[in-house]
Amino acid sequence: MRFELAWTKKAHQQYAQLKTAAAQAHAAREKSGETKSSKREGLFKQVHNCLTLLRTDPRHPGLQTHEYDSLKHPYSKGEKVFEAYAQNKTPGAYRVFWCYGPVKGSLTVIAITPHP
């Protein structure tokens, strides 16, 4: 089953910031003639890949999805919030926090942040 993504305002802003930073780094890299991608480009690619996997299979083993208790579900008390790994074995590794809903067949991205 393929899920549609919904976004909280905060998560949408975080994703947009990552995307803008990656685009700026890419432009600077091309201008300077560098061939190796920057860390900002790599981070955006990893977060984007995480979101792509979430859409197709939230239980994909590479995401290491598990329940996360410190965030509240944005739509319904008592429902679960999950954490998926965008990065692993990296200091300050990025995580995507998400939940099912608001309607059947959709996932809501709550936040995209470095691991606390």
KAZINOR-V595450 format. One record per residue. N is the residue number from 0. PSI is psi in radians with two decimals (* if undefined). Layout:
n,psi
N,PSI
N,PSI
//
This chain:
n,psi
0,2.36
1,2.23
2,2.58
3,2.50
4,2.31
5,2.73
6,2.47
7,2.81
8,-0.75
9,-0.82
10,-0.70
11,-0.71
12,-0.76
13,-0.74
14,-0.77
15,-0.68
16,-0.76
17,-0.73
18,-0.75
19,-0.78
20,-0.71
21,-0.70
22,-0.71
23,-0.74
24,-0.69
25,-0.77
26,-0.75
27,-0.67
28,-0.76
29,-0.67
30,-0.67
31,-0.19
32,0.15
33,2.62
34,-0.44
35,2.33
36,2.60
37,2.97
38,-0.65
39,-0.66
40,-0.76
41,-0.71
42,-0.81
43,-0.73
44,-0.72
45,-0.75
46,-0.75
47,-0.75
48,-0.68
49,-0.79
50,-0.64
51,-0.76
52,-0.69
53,-0.71
54,-0.64
55,-0.65
56,1.62
57,-0.28
58,0.27
59,2.32
60,-0.55
61,-0.37
62,-0.38
63,0.79
64,2.35
65,2.83
66,2.53
67,2.14
68,-0.28
69,-0.15
70,2.57
71,2.53
72,2.27
73,-0.27
74,-0.54
75,2.17
76,2.51
77,-0.26
78,2.78
79,2.56
80,2.47
81,2.75
82,2.31
83,2.52
84,2.14
85,-0.54
86,2.79
87,2.60
88,0.71
89,2.35
90,2.25
91,0.60
92,2.42
93,2.53
94,2.64
95,2.13
96,2.31
97,2.95
98,2.87
99,2.51
100,3.10
101,-0.29
102,2.85
103,2.37
104,0.20
105,2.68
106,2.49
107,2.18
108,2.07
109,-0.74
110,2.67
111,1.84
112,2.82
113,2.63
114,2.27
115,*
//
